[in-house]
């Protein structure tokens, strides 16, 4: 059974292991060195209770810990205060379980949680080409918003980056401040 829950500090090693191949062998991530568990824990802590980090596991229905199969998280879209209503989202699924629906379940839980927090927009940033990620984003309610041409150089080639946007909540005037993930918790609609 697949279980979705907030990521815990002890998940950092599993998250790092899932993420490493995307960094080391492909162009999906623009990082050049895979972060270790300590660096992943620091990233999780840097969310300061505001932004969710979620994992999908293959257990926990019976109370067993279950292995981490995928992770998804949100971060600030940009640093300026006017952007605080918008988040950037990311998701990574272990290669052994890709295309089994786990990513979609996890991403939908992230989107539901962000909606409950009161964010207005989610932005997915995709190194192109990546039909799998585009399909997941569009199935989760994202729409293509634009492309930056040849903005990343990795593995001997220039890479385009696409932006996909998902309206989470209506933009109001004045806007309502988003609530921290630590107050809202995981939401599944």
N, C-alpha and C positions, 0 to 999 in steps of 0.2 A: 504494500500500500504506500502511496506517495503522501507524505505529510509536508505541509508548508508551515514554517515558523520563523520568528525573528532569529537572525544569526546571533551566535554567542561567541565570546572571545575564544573558546576552545575549538570553534569551527575554522579558525584562521588558517591552520595548516591545510585542511581539506580545500578551502577556498583557493589558497595559493597553488595547490596542486592542479586544480581545475583550470586556473588562469594561466599557468606557466606555458603550456603549449601554444596558446593564442599569442603570447608575447614572443616566444622563441622561434616558432616555425612559420608564422604567417604574418599577414598585414592587418588583421582585425584590430589589434592593439598597436598603438604607436609607441609604446614603451619598448626599450631595447634590452632591458634586464628584468627578469621576472622577480617581482617582490617576494620576499619570504614571509613566513607566518608572522613574524614580529612587525613587518611593514604593513601587512594586511590588518593586523590588530590596531595599529596606529591610525590607519585610514578609517576603520570602523569607529574608533574613539573620536576622531576628528569630526564626525557627524554630530557630536555633542548632543545626542538625543533628539535632534531635529529631523534628520533624514534616515529613512528605513534602510536596513540591510536585511534581506530575507534569504532563506535557504529552502530548497526542496530536498527531502531525504527519503530514503527507502525503508523507513521503519516507523517507530514511535507509536503505532496504533496500540501496541501491547506494552508500551512503556520502555521498550528497548531504544537505545540511542539512535540507531540508523545512520547510514553513511550519507554524506552530503553529495548530491547528484548535480546540483546547479545552485547558482546564487544570483541575486539581482539586488540592485541598490539604486538610491537616488542621491544626488549631490546638488550643490548650488549650480545654477546654470551659468551665472557670471557673478563677479564679486560686488558690483555696484548695488546699493540698497534698492533701487527701483526694480531690480530683477528678482527680489526675494519671493515673489509669488509663483515663480517658474522653477522647475527642476530639470536636471539632465538625468536620464535613466540609463542603466546598463544591465545587461544580463549575459551570463556565460553558463553554458551547459556542458557537462563532461562529455567528451567525444563518444564514450561507450553508450550513452543514452540519448544522443541527439535524435530528433525527429520521432519522438515517442509521445509528444504532448506535454512533457514535463515543463518545458520552457514556457509554453502558453499558460499553463496553470499558475506558474510562479509569477509570470509577468502580469497576468490579470490580478493576482493578489496585490502586487506592488501598485498597480494603477488604482485599484479599489481603495487601498490604504492612503495613497496620495490625495485622492478625491476627498476622503473623510478628513484629512488634515486641512483641507481648504486651499490647496495649491490650484492655480488656474490653468496651467499648461505644463505638459511634459515634453521634453525634447529628446529624441533618440538620435545619436550621432553614429553613422555607419560608414566604415571604410568600404569603398566600392571597388569591384563588384562584390556583392554578398547577398545573393538571392534568398538564402535561408533567413537571414536577419531581416531583410526587407519584408518577407512573407510573415514572419512573426510579428513585426511591428504593425503591419497593416491589418493583420487578423486581430490585433489588440486595440484597434481604433486609431492608430497613427496614420497621418497622411503626409505625403512628400511635401516638404516646404522649400527645398532648394539644394543646390550642390555647389561646393567650393572645389574648383578644378586644381589638381596637382598641388595640394597643400601639404602633403606628407611624403617624405622620401624614406623608404625602408626596403630592404632586401633587393637593392639594385634597381628600384623603379619608383616613379612618382605615382601617388595614389590620390584619387578624388575622395572627397568626404561628403556624404549626403546627410541632410537634416530631415528628420521626420517629426511631426508635431501632433500632439494629442490634446484636445481640449478636455480638461478635467472638470472644471467648474466655470460658470459664467463669470466674466469679469464685471465687477460692480464698481460703482463710484460712490463713496470711497471704497477701496477694497478691504476685505476682511483679512486680518493677519492669519497666516497659516499656523496651525497648532503643531507642537512638537510630536514626533513619533512616540516619544516616551510617554506622552499623555494619551495618545489615541490607540496605540498598539496595532497589531495586525488586524486588517479588516478584509473579510471575504463576502462579497455580495452574491 
